[in-house]
């Protein structure tokens, strides 16, 4: 949800942070359906009813991760009573990048995105200007350009849906990261797209499915990497594995070949967090299909 955050100071100038305004809080409250971080309230609406009735109910709070696309910080969003209306704030602790961020923009109002999760929410703030959406549009343009270039080079195709295009973009991000980690003098990082089969005989003959193979120069398999992308505008949802991917993970574990699942949690083309699931990590699977979450994150 789009919200406006003000860079403010309060408590006689002793505290700095981001202010949430009453008009946005009232709308945001309709989707804050999860319990308060302090467990005092089952939802914002339960808290809000007390405020509107003229009671003094204390505060409703949420654990949040604030991200400017370059830096992340864990904080608390606190919602409290202000007469018969609401006020909200995210305090920036001294010595953090968020404190410097607020200081440098003191008095500015910022267009931001608030994403509601189950146990934690995510607040996306702009990195270099006053609107996150200007930066999101720029990242989307760059991301689509990278995918288009790959498709042209490989003569590959993806379905017209934006979801498939974004998924391929995050594969490219992971491919770039792995190339920077494994020296070209000793290793090969192989992005399979547009093929679904490996060019490494051991993996190909055993029908191993993944997006990226890392091997030595003499083709000894170092690890297999499957990349997933999960859009945070739908909350914290599971990622999906095909049956072939699930069985590939099992085969690799039996043969002592690392099989990583890398999950990019994102909003549009902006990465929010990168989660790495190792071969020995247990997955919780839904009976309706291969929809998975890490069992003990």
Secondary structure by P-SEA (a helix, b strand, c coil): cbbbbbbcccccccbbbbbbcaaaaaaaaaaccccccccccccaaaaaaaaaacccccbbbbbbbbbcccbbbbbbbbbbbccccbbbbbbbccccaaaaaaaaacccccbbbbbbcccbbbbbbbcccccaaaaaaaaaaaaaaaaaaaaaaacccccccaaaaaaaaaaaaaaaaaaaacccccbbbbccccccccccaaaaaacccccbbbbcccccccbbbbbbbbbccccbbbbbbcaaaaaaaaaaaaacbbbbbbbbbcccccccbbbbbcccbbbbbbccccccccccc
